[in-house]
Amino acid sequence: MPTTADVLIVGASTRAAAFSAARAGLRPRCLDQYADADLADLFPTSRFDPLEDDARLDQMAAAHDCPAWFYTGPLENHPGLIERLKPVGRLLGNGPETLRAIRDPWRVAAALARNGLAGPSLARVSERPPAPGRWLLKPLASAGGRSIFRAEESAPRADASFYYQEFVDGPTLSALYVAAAGRARLLGVVRQFQGAPGAPFLYRGGIGPWSVSDATTARLRRLGTALASDFPLVGLFGVDFILNDDEPWPIEVNPRYTASVEILELAMGRALLRDHVLACSEGRLPEALGPSASRIVGKRILYARQRLVAPPIAVPGRSVDLFAVPSIADVPWPGTTIDTLEPIMTVFATATTAETCAERLDQIEAEWMERLERAGE
């Protein structure tokens, strides 16, 4: 696929992927649930409502007339929709059958066991979680850490669309890979931020690259190769995992462009979507990633703590340097009503250490939340 071609990106939020496509020399067009102001200001964008437009999403996608397309979250939970969208153009990513397999937690658990890799125990809701132990109740179609609860707090929510996963102690991280022809290359690791009142496992951003031990790196490489070979995966994919005594315990596989891509691209100065296109189009993996990152990059998603109305926010201009770290992104249109626990916008910070980067993000988040809530009263 030529690196100057138009490419359609479909998902709930496509802004980060659109900038990744531009860094790779592509011309992105977006079909987006939010169609935020900064996205629409720079790239051809149309908005869709996931409740009202599902039946005609393929027609909306075809109207963009792009030779190729790929998706962001949470479309991996809808393999039937991916099937319907296949005639739109060449799919740069994993198809419906791969999605049905890799998004099945029992099939992933079996693959981990088959390859001698650690993985949390699972139980069906009808079986109730075995005792003793600590368990999470998770939706089969999970997205962004929403609707995940500790089992002892979630009995009223349990139904066949959920399952139990063993709780593992440790920080939550995400490994990013690119896969082709049954092989995978580890691109980097990002530490995740999680949790908000009423949503204890809600994804709130991350910091990367995050340093892990040589032992953990070796296990992560084995993990990526096992998943790419057994399912098989193609292009960019991420694995969220708990790190416990240098052992990565995978808790979810995201077979698509993930939120970690943007963080690692900006830190490394490398257009990772170019690697994605080569993997999907030519079955090639990058041989070397070049020099390590020269900075730590963090991003934090701001969520509404109460219903508010978005005030006017200046949209950042497009920098000549596509690897310049923005101060803010995913900017809502003025007057947009944002409900509690819905995303407002994203803020960024850079530093030479992860600790300093996290401190800067905390400060920036506090300043913006005060401003937004005061303006939204």
C-alpha positions as CSV (number, residue, x, y, z in Angstrom):
1,M,0.0,0.0,0.0
2,P,1.5,3.4,-0.9
3,T,2.3,5.6,2.1
4,T,0.6,8.5,0.4
5,A,-2.8,6.8,0.1
6,D,-6.1,7.8,1.7
7,V,-7.1,5.6,4.6
8,L,-10.3,5.5,6.5
9,I,-10.3,5.1,10.3
10,V,-13.4,3.9,12.1
11,G,-13.9,3.9,15.8
12,A,-15.3,5.6,18.9
13,S,-12.2,7.9,19.0
14,T,-10.0,8.1,16.0
15,R,-8.0,11.3,16.7
16,A,-4.8,9.6,17.9
17,A,-4.9,7.1,15.1
18,A,-5.4,9.9,12.5
19,F,-2.2,11.6,13.7
20,S,-0.4,8.3,13.6
21,A,-1.6,7.9,10.0
22,A,-0.3,11.3,9.1
23,R,3.1,10.5,10.7
24,A,3.2,7.4,8.5
25,G,2.6,9.6,5.4
26,L,-1.0,8.5,4.9
27,R,-4.0,10.8,4.4
28,P,-6.5,9.9,7.1
29,R,-10.3,10.3,6.8
30,C,-12.3,9.5,10.0
31,L,-15.7,8.0,10.9
32,D,-15.8,8.9,14.6
33,Q,-18.3,8.8,17.5
34,Y,-17.3,12.1,18.9
35,A,-15.8,14.0,15.8
36,D,-13.9,16.2,18.3
37,A,-13.0,19.8,17.2
38,D,-9.3,19.2,16.8
39,L,-9.8,16.1,14.7
40,A,-12.4,17.7,12.4
41,D,-10.2,20.8,12.1
42,L,-7.4,18.9,10.4
43,F,-8.9,15.8,8.8
44,P,-12.1,15.0,6.8
45,T,-14.3,13.6,9.6
46,S,-17.9,12.5,9.9
47,R,-19.7,11.6,13.1
48,F,-21.7,8.5,13.7
49,D,-24.0,7.5,16.6
50,P,-23.4,3.9,17.7
51,L,-27.1,3.5,18.6
52,E,-28.7,5.1,15.6
53,D,-26.2,4.6,12.8
54,D,-25.2,0.9,13.3
55,A,-27.4,-0.3,10.4
56,R,-25.9,2.2,7.9
57,L,-22.3,2.4,9.1
58,D,-21.1,0.5,6.1
59,Q,-22.8,3.0,3.8
60,M,-21.2,5.9,5.8
61,A,-17.8,4.3,5.5
62,A,-18.2,3.6,1.8
63,A,-19.0,7.3,1.2
64,H,-15.4,8.2,2.1
65,D,-14.2,6.2,-0.9
66,C,-10.8,5.1,0.6
67,P,-8.8,2.1,-0.8
68,A,-8.0,0.9,2.7
69,W,-9.3,1.2,6.3
70,F,-8.7,0.1,9.8
71,Y,-10.6,0.4,13.1
72,T,-9.9,1.5,16.7
73,G,-11.7,0.5,19.9
74,P,-14.3,-0.8,20.6
75,L,-15.0,-2.3,17.2
76,E,-13.0,-5.4,18.1
77,N,-16.1,-6.4,20.1
78,H,-18.2,-6.4,16.9
79,P,-16.9,-8.9,14.4
80,G,-20.2,-8.9,12.6
81,L,-19.8,-5.2,11.9
82,I,-16.2,-5.7,10.7
83,E,-17.6,-8.4,8.3
84,R,-20.1,-5.8,6.9
85,L,-17.4,-3.2,6.5
86,K,-15.0,-5.5,4.6
87,P,-16.2,-4.4,1.2
88,V,-15.4,-0.8,2.0
89,G,-11.7,-1.4,1.1
90,R,-8.7,-3.3,2.1
91,L,-8.8,-4.0,5.8
92,L,-5.5,-3.2,7.5
93,G,-6.0,-5.3,10.6
94,N,-7.5,-8.4,12.0
95,G,-10.6,-9.8,10.5
96,P,-13.8,-11.2,12.1
97,E,-12.7,-14.7,12.6
98,T,-9.5,-13.6,14.4
99,L,-11.5,-11.2,16.5
100,R,-14.0,-14.0,17.6
101,A,-11.0,-16.1,18.7
102,I,-8.8,-13.6,20.4
103,R,-11.6,-11.9,22.2
104,D,-12.7,-15.2,23.7
105,P,-11.0,-15.2,27.2
106,W,-11.1,-19.1,27.4
107,R,-9.4,-19.5,24.1
108,V,-6.7,-17.0,25.1
109,A,-6.3,-18.8,28.5
110,A,-5.9,-22.1,26.6
111,A,-3.2,-20.6,24.4
112,L,-1.3,-19.2,27.4
113,A,-1.4,-22.6,29.1
114,R,-0.4,-24.4,25.9
115,N,2.7,-22.2,25.6
116,G,3.7,-22.4,29.3
117,L,2.7,-18.8,30.0
118,A,1.1,-17.3,33.1
119,G,-2.5,-16.3,33.0
120,P,-5.3,-15.7,35.6
121,S,-7.9,-18.3,36.2
122,L,-11.4,-17.8,34.7
123,A,-14.9,-18.9,35.7
124,R,-18.3,-18.5,34.1
125,V,-21.0,-16.5,35.9
126,S,-23.2,-19.6,36.1
127,E,-20.4,-21.4,38.0
128,R,-19.8,-18.5,40.5
129,P,-16.2,-17.7,41.3
130,P,-14.4,-20.5,43.1
131,A,-13.3,-19.9,46.7
132,P,-10.9,-19.0,48.1
133,G,-9.5,-16.1,46.2
134,R,-10.3,-12.6,44.8
135,W,-12.1,-12.3,41.6
136,L,-13.2,-9.6,39.1
137,L,-16.5,-9.6,37.2
138,K,-15.7,-8.5,33.6
139,P,-17.8,-8.0,30.5
140,L,-17.0,-10.3,27.5
141,A,-17.2,-7.2,25.3
142,S,-15.0,-5.0,27.5
143,A,-13.9,-1.5,26.5
144,G,-11.6,0.9,28.3
145,G,-12.0,-0.8,31.7
146,R,-15.7,0.1,32.0
147,S,-18.2,-2.2,33.8
148,I,-15.4,-4.1,35.6
149,F,-16.0,-4.7,39.3
150,R,-14.7,-6.7,42.2
151,A,-16.8,-9.9,42.3
152,E,-18.0,-9.3,45.9
153,E,-19.4,-5.9,44.9
154,S,-21.1,-7.0,41.7
155,A,-23.6,-9.8,42.2
156,P,-26.6,-7.8,41.0
157,R,-24.7,-7.0,37.7
158,A,-23.8,-10.6,36.8
159,D,-25.3,-12.2,33.7
160,A,-24.2,-14.3,30.8
161,S,-22.5,-11.3,29.1
162,F,-19.9,-11.3,32.0
163,Y,-17.3,-13.7,33.3
164,Y,-15.1,-14.0,36.4
165,Q,-11.3,-13.4,36.1
166,E,-8.9,-14.1,39.0
167,F,-7.6,-10.9,40.5
168,V,-3.8,-10.6,40.4
169,D,-1.8,-8.1,42.5
170,G,0.5,-5.6,40.8
171,P,0.6,-2.6,38.5
172,T,-1.2,-2.6,35.2
173,L,0.8,-2.2,32.1
174,S,0.3,-2.6,28.4
175,A,2.7,-4.2,25.9
176,L,2.5,-3.1,22.3
177,Y,3.4,-5.5,19.4
178,V,3.3,-5.6,15.6
179,A,2.6,-9.1,14.1
180,A,2.8,-10.8,10.7
181,A,3.1,-14.3,9.4
182,G,2.8,-15.9,12.9
183,R,5.6,-13.7,14.4
184,A,5.5,-10.7,16.6
185,R,7.8,-7.8,17.5
186,L,7.6,-6.2,20.9
187,L,7.6,-2.4,20.4
188,G,7.4,-1.1,23.9
189,V,5.7,-1.1,27.3
190,V,3.4,1.6,28.8
191,R,2.3,1.9,32.4
192,Q,-1.5,2.5,32.7
193,F,-3.5,4.9,34.8
194,Q,-6.8,3.4,36.1
195,G,-9.8,4.2,38.2
196,A,-12.4,6.8,38.9
197,P,-15.3,7.0,41.4
198,G,-17.8,4.4,40.4
199,A,-15.5,2.9,37.8
200,P,-12.5,1.4,39.6
201,F,-10.8,0.0,36.5
202,L,-11.6,2.8,34.0
203,Y,-8.7,3.5,31.6
204,R,-7.3,7.0,32.2
205,G,-4.1,7.1,30.1
206,G,-0.5,6.0,30.5
207,I,3.2,6.8,30.6
208,G,5.8,5.4,28.4
209,P,8.1,3.9,27.5
210,W,8.0,2.1,30.9
211,S,11.2,0.2,31.8
212,V,10.8,-3.5,32.8
213,S,13.4,-6.1,33.7
214,D,15.2,-8.3,31.1
215,A,13.3,-11.3,32.4
216,T,10.0,-9.6,31.9
217,T,11.0,-8.4,28.4
218,A,11.9,-12.0,27.5
219,R,8.5,-13.3,28.7
220,L,6.7,-10.5,26.9
221,R,8.4,-11.5,23.7
222,R,7.4,-15.1,24.2
223,L,3.8,-14.0,24.9
224,G,3.6,-11.9,21.7
225,T,5.0,-14.7,19.6
226,A,2.6,-17.2,21.1
227,L,-0.5,-15.0,20.5
228,A,0.6,-14.1,16.9
229,S,1.2,-17.7,16.1
230,D,-1.9,-19.3,17.7
231,F,-4.6,-17.0,16.5
232,P,-3.0,-15.5,14.1
233,L,-2.8,-11.8,14.5
234,V,-1.6,-9.2,12.1
235,G,-0.5,-5.6,12.5
236,L,-0.5,-3.6,15.8
237,F,-2.0,-5.2,18.9
238,G,-1.7,-4.7,22.6
239,V,-1.8,-6.9,25.7
240,D,-2.8,-5.4,29.0
241,F,-1.1,-7.3,31.8
242,I,-0.5,-7.2,35.5
243,L,3.2,-7.3,36.5
244,N,3.8,-9.6,39.5
245,D,7.4,-10.5,40.5
246,D,8.7,-9.9,36.9
247,E,5.9,-12.2,35.5
248,P,3.4,-10.6,33.1
249,W,-0.1,-11.9,33.7
250,P,-2.2,-11.0,30.6
251,I,-5.7,-9.8,31.4
252,E,-6.8,-8.6,28.0
253,V,-5.7,-8.7,24.3
254,N,-6.6,-5.7,22.1
255,P,-6.2,-6.8,18.5
256,R,-6.1,-3.3,17.0
257,Y,-4.5,0.1,17.2
258,T,-4.3,0.9,20.9
259,A,-3.9,4.0,23.1
260,S,-0.3,3.0,23.8
261,V,0.7,3.6,20.1
262,E,0.5,7.4,20.4
263,I,2.5,7.5,23.6
264,L,5.3,5.3,22.2
265,E,5.3,7.1,18.8
266,L,5.8,10.5,20.5
267,A,8.5,9.1,22.8
268,M,10.4,7.2,20.2
269,G,10.0,9.5,17.2
270,R,8.9,6.5,15.1
271,A,5.8,6.2,12.9
272,L,4.6,2.9,14.2
273,L,1.6,2.9,11.9
274,R,4.0,2.5,9.0
275,D,5.1,-0.8,10.6
276,H,1.4,-1.7,10.9
277,V,0.8,-1.1,7.2
278,L,3.8,-3.1,6.1
279,A,2.8,-6.0,8.4
280,C,-0.8,-6.0,7.0
281,S,0.1,-5.4,3.4
282,E,3.4,-7.3,2.9
283,G,3.7,-9.6,5.9
284,R,6.8,-7.8,7.1
285,L,8.0,-7.0,10.6
286,P,10.5,-4.2,11.5
287,E,14.0,-5.6,11.9
288,A,15.2,-2.9,14.3
289,L,13.5,-0.1,16.2
290,G,16.5,2.2,16.2
291,P,17.6,4.3,19.2
292,S,15.6,4.2,22.4
293,A,13.2,6.9,23.4
294,S,14.8,10.3,24.3
295,R,11.9,11.3,26.5
296,I,9.0,10.0,28.6
297,V,5.5,10.9,27.4
298,G,2.3,10.7,29.3
299,K,-1.3,11.3,28.5
300,R,-4.3,11.5,30.8
301,I,-7.9,11.3,29.8
302,L,-10.1,13.7,31.8
303,Y,-13.5,12.4,32.7
304,A,-16.5,14.4,33.9
305,R,-17.1,14.0,37.6
306,Q,-20.6,15.4,37.1
307,R,-22.6,16.5,34.1
308,L,-21.2,19.6,32.5
309,V,-21.3,21.7,29.4
310,A,-18.0,22.1,27.5
311,P,-16.8,25.7,27.4
312,P,-15.0,27.1,24.4
313,I,-11.5,25.6,24.3
314,A,-8.9,26.8,21.8
315,V,-8.0,24.0,19.3
316,P,-4.2,23.5,19.1
317,G,-2.8,24.3,15.6
318,R,-1.1,21.6,13.6
319,S,2.6,21.6,14.3
320,V,5.1,21.3,11.4
321,D,6.7,18.6,13.6
322,L,4.2,15.7,13.6
323,F,6.1,14.2,16.6
324,A,5.7,17.3,18.7
325,V,3.8,16.4,21.9
326,P,0.5,18.4,22.1
327,S,-0.6,20.1,25.3
328,I,-4.2,18.9,24.8
329,A,-6.2,16.8,22.4
330,D,-9.7,15.4,21.8
331,V,-11.2,18.8,22.3
332,P,-15.0,18.9,22.6
333,W,-17.1,21.3,20.7
334,P,-18.4,24.3,22.8
335,G,-21.8,23.6,24.2
336,T,-21.4,19.8,24.2
337,T,-23.2,18.2,27.2
338,I,-20.8,15.6,28.8
339,D,-22.3,13.2,31.3
340,T,-20.7,11.8,34.4
341,L,-17.8,9.5,33.7
342,E,-17.8,10.4,30.0
343,P,-14.5,11.7,28.5
344,I,-14.0,15.4,28.2
345,M,-10.6,15.7,26.7
346,T,-7.0,14.5,26.9
347,V,-3.9,16.3,28.3
348,F,-0.2,15.5,27.8
349,A,3.1,15.9,29.6
350,T,6.7,15.1,28.9
351,A,9.7,14.6,31.2
352,T,13.0,12.8,31.5
353,T,11.6,10.5,34.2
354,A,8.3,8.7,34.6
355,E,7.9,10.0,38.2
356,T,8.2,13.7,37.0
357,C,5.9,13.0,34.1
358,A,3.2,11.6,36.4
359,E,3.5,14.6,38.7
360,R,3.1,17.0,35.8
361,L,0.0,15.1,34.6
362,D,-1.5,15.3,38.0
363,Q,-1.0,19.1,38.1
364,I,-2.3,19.6,34.6
365,E,-5.3,17.5,35.2
366,A,-6.2,19.4,38.4
367,E,-5.9,22.8,36.7
368,W,-8.0,21.7,33.7
369,M,-10.7,20.1,35.9
370,E,-11.0,23.2,38.0
371,R,-11.3,25.3,34.9
372,L,-13.8,23.0,33.1
373,E,-16.1,22.5,36.1
374,R,-16.1,26.2,36.9
375,A,-17.0,27.0,33.3
376,G,-19.6,24.3,33.2
377,E,-21.6,25.4,36.2
